[in-house]
Amino acid sequence: MKNFFLTLLFITSYSAIYAQPKKVVADKIIAQVGDKIILRSDVINAIEDYKRQGQAASLPPNPECAFLEAQLIQKALILQAEKDSLTVSDEEIEAALDNQIRGFIQMYGSKEMLEEYSGRTIYQLKEDFRGPFRERKLADLMKSNIVDGVKITPAEVKVFFNKIPKDSLPYYESEIEISQIVTIPKANNEVEDYVIKQMYDYKKLVENGQKKFEALAKLYSEDPGSKENGGMYNINRNEKFWDKDFLQGAFRLKEGQISPVIKSKFGYHIIQMVSRAGDDAVIRHILRIPPITDEEINLAKQKLDTIRKNIKEGKLTFSEAVNKYSDDEESKFNGGAKIGADGSTFLSIDALDKEMVIAIKDLKEGDLSNPIVYEDRGLKKVRIVFLKSRTEPHIENLREDYNKVAARALEEKKQHILEQWFKDHLPLYYITIDKEFTNCADLLDWWKFAKSR
């Protein structure tokens, strides 16, 4: 099981999650673990799904062998999960299915296009995926039961690091840890009233049949994510990343209805309900952001200047100032820290916006910047930045990169524990593998206990 995590990733991340709704393959049972059978279609479809995600170049030399091992791993985990009476709730499966269907609708453009392409209704598609999704969730749950309690000690991290050949150690560019306090200047009331009046004019034009909503969205919406698509989004009532007021306003609408002007953290919207099925909906919207004048920006800078002065004089800590004054929801509850895509607080320079790069250029560790004006998704904002740490370009070492090394050491330890778990449990399972896979190096551990079909 040398490629244990690789093959498990194949099966759990691609075959189940990104499975396409329409496949035609010749079928045959090619393996079995306990009462769990594996069809040739399971392996072929998983490989094709992987290719459809643009990953063809990273396929292993013998993909059918690797993907069959992934299927065997999953079936063994499911079998043990059932023996251990592990369960996955219907609500969890339903949520996963809803999320998958939303992904398909996004991919094909609409619910109707998806149903036309697949030749299946949304209900039928969900039923098709219900079994595979439950199996994937059970396998994940069993894997978690095996490795979730695994810890790593500093001594183990040091041993792991010392085994890495010196010429194989990764090279890191300069990285920084930064936090910020953000203020969003508010447009004056006259400007806001003018924008709101324009929005109601758009609404009347559509309701009177003089204009199409999507045409107005392309002309006037300030949402770059949907402007060229006529303002269209697929939304779900339970998704957390939508603005609460936007979501509530949308789901008050009937099909074809247009909302009154709704204020969100991004600006002002009018929303048109295109279609709705339960907690899922297709909507169009127009976003307008009231312009901010220099006067409002200067007021925000003065506010942050005062906060900066109070921090430097020790009247409050940076974290206290974040909790009390910051308008940035993404960092407000973690001390203002900027977080990278990998969840780390260590960021490379190229992960920062240009205004941030300029702001920290001359800062030393522990310094606070002056208030800086920047633009975020069409909104003008002002922030002060705290530089917590800055590393120089370097080859990986334990002093500066302990957390990264520890994370890799922990994953390796989990892999060893999983491999040992399988070696202990394979003799307990009834296993068969089709003789056409006799020469698969990936399956050597399985063949020790398997019968050929």
VOGU-3710 file (C-alpha; in Angstrom, 3 decimals, decimal comma):
1> mknffltllf> 0,000/0,000/0,000  2,785/2,410/-0,874  0,319/4,793/-2,529  -2,265/4,486/0,246  -3,175/8,161/0,616  -2,894/8,804/-3,115  -5,300/6,044/-4,042  -7,692/6,835/-1,226  -7,752/10,437/-2,426  -8,647/9,232/-5,924
11> itsysaiyaq> -11,682/7,335/-4,776  -13,029/9,741/-2,171  -12,369/12,985/-3,983  -13,141/12,188/-7,591  -15,234/9,103/-8,145  -17,847/10,063/-5,571  -17,739/13,830/-5,483  -17,267/14,702/-9,137  -19,015/11,743/-10,726  -20,685/12,768/-13,955
21> pkkvvadkii> -24,380/12,031/-14,296  -24,115/10,124/-17,565  -21,827/7,131/-18,188  -21,905/4,082/-20,439  -19,475/1,233/-19,706  -19,336/-2,532/-19,992  -19,689/-4,107/-16,538  -18,095/-7,016/-14,748  -17,310/-7,889/-11,110  -13,532/-7,552/-10,748
31> aqvgdkiilr> -13,111/-7,726/-6,964  -14,925/-8,260/-3,697  -14,288/-7,491/-0,011  -16,724/-9,315/2,266  -20,119/-8,754/0,666  -18,963/-5,548/-1,080  -18,424/-6,008/-4,811  -16,373/-3,810/-7,148  -17,425/-3,466/-10,776  -15,193/-2,644/-13,687
41> sdvinaiedy> -17,427/0,410/-14,213  -16,472/1,670/-10,724  -12,802/1,756/-11,722  -13,209/3,004/-15,297  -15,624/5,761/-14,295  -13,344/6,914/-11,480  -10,453/7,212/-13,937  -12,583/9,078/-16,481  -13,872/11,463/-13,813  -10,287/12,154/-12,775
51> krqgqaaslp> -9,372/12,957/-16,381  -12,405/15,227/-16,733  -11,052/17,298/-13,863  -7,929/18,028/-15,922  -5,734/15,595/-13,961  -4,820/13,195/-16,783  -1,135/14,145/-16,586  -0,933/13,046/-12,940  -2,395/9,572/-13,466  -0,104/6,757/-12,217
61> pnpecaflea> 1,499/4,402/-14,779  -1,120/1,687/-14,202  -4,236/3,671/-13,317  -6,591/0,682/-13,229  -4,381/-0,950/-10,586  -4,223/2,211/-8,459  -7,932/2,912/-8,721  -8,833/-0,697/-7,970  -6,723/-0,486/-4,813  -8,612/2,667/-3,904
71> qliqkalilq> -11,903/0,804/-4,313  -10,616/-2,118/-2,224  -9,528/0,292/0,517  -12,903/1,973/0,546  -14,847/-1,300/0,633  -12,733/-2,625/3,522  -13,291/0,572/5,500  -17,043/0,420/4,842  -17,164/-3,243/5,904  -15,379/-2,475/9,167
81> aekdsltvsd> -17,545/0,613/9,768  -20,642/-1,580/9,507  -19,116/-4,166/11,866  -18,340/-1,384/14,348  -21,907/-0,049/14,009  -20,786/3,353/12,737  -23,581/5,356/11,147  -24,029/8,407/8,955  -27,221/10,414/9,430  -29,760/10,838/6,658
91> eeieaaldnq> -29,479/14,606/7,157  -25,729/14,515/6,464  -26,239/12,489/3,285  -29,043/14,779/2,137  -26,862/17,846/2,667  -24,019/16,260/0,674  -26,416/15,337/-2,142  -27,865/18,845/-2,259  -24,373/20,292/-2,465  -23,476/17,912/-5,312
101> irgfiqmygs> -26,595/18,759/-7,280  -25,907/22,478/-6,857  -22,445/21,862/-8,272  -23,934/20,106/-11,297  -26,467/22,889/-11,857  -23,625/25,412/-11,754  -21,660/23,277/-14,221  -24,509/22,881/-16,741  -26,069/26,332/-16,287  -29,507/25,401/-14,986
111> kemleeysgr> -31,586/22,611/-13,466  -33,301/22,080/-16,798  -30,001/21,743/-18,698  -28,739/19,205/-16,151  -31,878/17,104/-16,440  -31,776/17,282/-20,237  -28,114/16,234/-20,384  -28,424/13,378/-17,901  -31,842/12,148/-18,936  -32,709/12,025/-15,231
121> tiyqlkedfr> -34,742/14,222/-12,929  -33,056/15,893/-9,952  -34,802/13,386/-7,682  -33,500/10,446/-9,749  -29,966/11,841/-9,776  -30,000/12,204/-5,994  -31,184/8,616/-5,636  -28,412/7,446/-7,996  -25,801/9,093/-5,778  -27,310/8,279/-2,394
131> gpfrerklad> -25,630/4,861/-2,081  -22,131/5,987/-3,201  -22,300/9,058/-0,976  -23,259/6,987/2,067  -20,392/4,591/1,352  -17,892/7,425/1,002  -19,063/9,020/4,258  -18,821/5,669/6,085  -15,299/5,086/4,759  -14,247/8,592/5,838
141> lmksnivdgv> -15,754/8,015/9,283  -13,917/4,700/9,700  -10,627/6,247/8,585  -11,128/9,050/11,088  -11,748/6,524/13,857  -8,407/4,888/13,074  -6,202/7,996/12,865  -7,934/10,937/14,565  -6,313/10,266/17,945  -2,807/10,099/16,491
151> kitpaevkvf> -0,414/12,691/17,924  3,167/13,642/17,115  5,859/14,552/19,644  8,707/17,037/19,144  11,153/14,110/19,303  9,310/12,343/16,479  9,303/15,536/14,413  13,075/15,842/14,863  13,627/12,204/13,821  11,406/12,732/10,761
161> fnkipkdslp> 13,282/15,898/9,776  16,719/14,323/10,221  15,787/11,514/7,808  15,175/13,994/4,964  18,208/14,225/2,641  19,694/17,697/2,942  19,539/18,278/-0,804  15,805/17,464/-0,749  14,794/20,087/1,809  12,344/22,639/0,352
171> yyeseieisq> 13,355/26,252/-0,201  11,001/28,932/1,123  10,741/32,477/-0,108  10,264/35,228/2,459  7,055/34,743/4,461  5,213/37,073/6,782  2,561/36,963/9,510  0,285/40,001/9,498  -2,928/41,166/11,133  -5,188/44,063/10,252
181> ivtipkanne> -7,926/46,346/11,533  -10,327/47,375/8,767  -12,824/50,224/8,575  -15,366/50,475/5,759  -16,199/54,151/5,034  -19,924/54,788/4,770  -21,290/56,848/1,888  -23,233/59,940/2,856  -27,027/59,681/2,998  -27,672/61,747/-0,147
191> vedyvikqmy> -25,493/59,462/-2,277  -27,127/56,351/-0,818  -30,615/57,741/-1,468  -29,675/58,500/-5,092  -28,395/54,924/-5,662  -31,511/53,449/-4,041  -33,733/55,548/-6,341  -31,818/54,262/-9,385  -32,343/50,690/-8,209  -36,104/51,210/-7,962
201> dykklvengq> -36,036/52,680/-11,472  -34,421/49,442/-12,729  -37,116/47,438/-10,946  -39,910/49,417/-12,630  -38,319/49,026/-16,072  -38,382/45,245/-15,721  -41,837/45,026/-14,169  -43,257/47,255/-16,928  -41,730/45,001/-19,583  -39,467/47,738/-20,942
211> kkfealakly> -36,185/45,976/-20,090  -34,902/42,491/-19,295  -33,439/42,087/-15,828  -30,334/40,340/-17,182  -29,692/43,172/-19,639  -29,775/45,751/-16,840  -27,466/43,562/-14,734  -24,901/43,477/-17,547  -25,088/47,262/-17,883  -25,231/48,426/-14,280
221> sedpgskeng> -24,338/45,667/-11,792  -21,084/46,160/-9,898  -20,740/42,481/-8,997  -17,872/41,162/-11,172  -18,762/37,574/-10,282  -22,151/37,658/-12,008  -22,281/40,820/-14,163  -21,451/39,099/-17,471  -23,879/36,278/-16,646  -26,804/38,657/-16,322
231> gmyninrnek> -26,492/38,672/-12,524  -27,307/34,963/-12,157  -26,408/32,757/-9,176  -27,469/29,335/-7,912  -28,034/29,693/-4,174  -29,093/27,538/-1,243  -30,876/28,729/1,870  -28,411/26,900/4,167  -25,132/28,105/2,639  -23,236/30,239/5,139
241> fwdkdflqga> -21,104/32,330/2,773  -24,059/34,320/1,400  -24,876/37,577/3,149  -27,734/36,911/5,581  -29,908/39,836/4,462  -29,325/39,000/0,781  -30,336/35,366/1,348  -33,432/36,202/3,386  -34,545/38,754/0,807  -34,135/36,245/-2,027
251> frlkegqisp> -36,149/33,471/-0,377  -39,078/35,760/0,340  -39,677/35,984/-3,416  -41,929/33,958/-5,669  -40,758/32,891/-9,135  -40,537/35,912/-11,444  -40,871/38,401/-8,577  -38,354/41,218/-8,008  -37,387/42,296/-4,501  -37,381/45,783/-3,075
261> vikskfgyhi> -33,916/47,266/-2,620  -31,951/45,158/-0,108  -28,876/46,356/1,759  -26,041/43,873/2,359  -22,444/44,196/3,501  -21,504/44,607/-0,190  -23,911/47,384/-1,126  -27,500/47,578/-2,420  -29,269/44,858/-4,429  -32,441/44,106/-6,267
271> iqmvsragdd> -33,034/40,371/-6,722  -35,171/38,505/-9,228  -36,264/34,947/-8,397  -35,801/32,862/-11,568  -36,718/29,425/-10,208  -36,919/27,676/-6,866  -36,983/24,077/-5,613  -37,125/23,799/-1,824  -33,969/25,291/-0,326  -32,355/25,723/-3,771
281> avirhilrip> -32,965/28,658/-6,042  -31,699/30,338/-9,192  -31,688/34,119/-8,884  -30,453/37,186/-10,714  -29,349/40,326/-8,936  -28,021/43,805/-9,575  -25,487/45,204/-7,125  -24,782/48,904/-6,779  -22,116/50,268/-4,428  -22,679/53,905/-3,386
291> pitdeeinla> -19,497/55,830/-4,234  -17,341/57,025/-1,344  -15,967/60,574/-1,350  -12,613/61,756/-0,019  -14,422/63,188/2,991  -15,668/59,746/4,155  -12,258/58,187/3,502  -10,509/60,867/5,562  -12,919/60,301/8,456  -12,099/56,572/8,382
301> kqkldtirkn> -8,365/57,331/8,323  -8,725/59,660/11,313  -10,586/56,951/13,219  -7,835/54,389/12,540  -5,149/56,942/13,359  -6,662/57,332/16,826  -6,878/53,539/17,257  -3,239/53,196/16,176  -2,155/55,830/18,680  -4,034/54,092/21,517
311> ikegkltfse> -2,401/50,759/20,676  1,083/52,275/20,582  0,456/53,997/23,924  -0,656/50,720/25,489  -4,236/51,846/26,118  -5,499/48,702/24,365  -3,981/45,678/22,661  -4,155/45,041/18,931  -6,505/42,062/19,514  -8,810/44,194/21,657
321> avnkysddee> -8,877/46,855/18,950  -9,735/44,219/16,319  -12,664/42,907/18,380  -13,965/46,401/19,111  -13,418/48,271/15,861  -12,663/46,037/12,844  -15,276/45,702/10,075  -13,496/42,718/8,478  -15,654/39,667/9,194  -13,055/37,234/7,836
331> skfnggakig> -10,418/38,163/10,420  -12,394/39,835/13,219  -12,565/36,700/15,372  -8,951/35,532/15,001  -7,186/38,666/16,154  -7,212/40,206/12,688  -4,791/37,607/11,285  -4,636/37,136/7,525  -4,965/33,442/6,687  -3,595/31,763/3,552
341> adgstflsid> -5,430/29,298/1,307  -3,744/26,427/3,183  -5,019/27,684/6,545  -1,591/28,924/7,611  -0,871/32,382/9,038  2,436/32,427/7,103  1,927/34,173/3,768  4,199/34,717/0,810  4,460/38,206/-0,632  2,712/37,185/-3,845
351> aldkemviai> -0,381/36,218/-1,799  -0,897/39,858/-0,764  -2,623/42,672/-2,609  -0,362/45,426/-3,905  -1,513/47,974/-1,299  -0,591/45,532/1,484  2,852/44,938/-0,053  3,498/48,696/-0,068  2,204/49,038/3,492  4,573/46,471/5,018
361> kdlkegdlsn> 7,610/47,308/2,858  9,348/49,396/5,535  7,777/47,822/8,642  9,841/45,932/11,187  8,472/43,066/13,277  6,056/44,503/15,833  5,387/47,701/13,846  1,998/49,184/12,941  1,420/50,805/9,568  -0,275/54,129/8,995
371> pivyedrglk> -3,893/53,937/7,720  -3,966/52,654/4,117  -6,781/53,000/1,580  -7,430/49,929/-0,580  -10,185/48,374/-2,665  -11,803/45,003/-1,945  -14,456/43,586/-4,283  -15,430/47,068/-5,426  -15,592/48,536/-1,911  -13,136/51,194/-0,732
381> kvrivflksr> -11,791/50,337/2,704  -9,143/51,641/5,094  -6,880/49,504/7,304  -3,891/49,527/9,605  -1,540/46,561/9,444  0,461/44,886/12,218  3,581/42,974/11,111  3,963/40,075/13,535  6,911/38,315/11,890  8,944/38,179/8,688
391> tephienlre> 11,228/35,342/7,591  14,104/35,651/5,193  14,346/33,299/2,186  15,740/30,038/3,540  16,067/26,280/3,267  13,626/24,469/5,541  14,748/24,133/9,153  13,097/23,201/12,434  13,504/26,609/14,060  11,534/28,540/11,444
401> dynkvaaral> 9,402/25,805/9,898  8,565/23,467/12,793  4,786/23,529/12,170  5,172/22,605/8,497  7,560/19,755/9,269  5,322/18,556/12,110  2,288/18,454/9,796  4,161/16,249/7,306  5,505/14,033/10,084  1,985/13,584/11,460
411> eekkqhileq> 0,630/12,606/8,039  3,398/10,055/7,624  2,650/8,619/11,053  -1,054/8,371/10,200  -0,153/6,620/6,952  1,946/4,032/8,793  -0,873/3,423/11,276  -3,421/2,999/8,477  -1,132/0,620/6,619  -0,598/-1,421/9,766
421> wfkdhlplyy> -4,334/-1,449/10,415  -4,923/-2,893/6,969  -2,206/-5,526/7,373  -3,854/-6,598/10,633  -7,358/-6,675/9,174  -6,896/-8,029/5,631  -6,600/-11,643/6,859  -10,034/-11,249/8,467  -11,821/-10,350/5,214  -13,061/-12,507/2,384
431> itidkeftnc> -11,247/-11,022/-0,640  -11,380/-11,897/-4,316  -9,605/-10,145/-7,200  -9,933/-10,883/-10,903  -6,886/-12,686/-12,269  -6,354/-9,951/-14,906  -4,918/-7,832/-12,037  -2,339/-10,446/-10,997  0,587/-8,263/-12,108  -0,526/-5,115/-10,245
441> adlldwwkfa> 2,282/-4,107/-7,896  -0,177/-1,885/-6,006  -2,148/-4,973/-4,953  0,640/-7,152/-3,525  -0,672/-6,875/0,050  -4,179/-7,706/-1,115  -3,110/-10,722/-3,197  -1,581/-12,353/-0,114  -5,070/-12,918/1,231  -7,148/-12,891/-1,952
451> ksr> -8,576/-15,576/-4,164  -8,666/-15,046/-7,911  -12,012/-14,883/-9,657
//
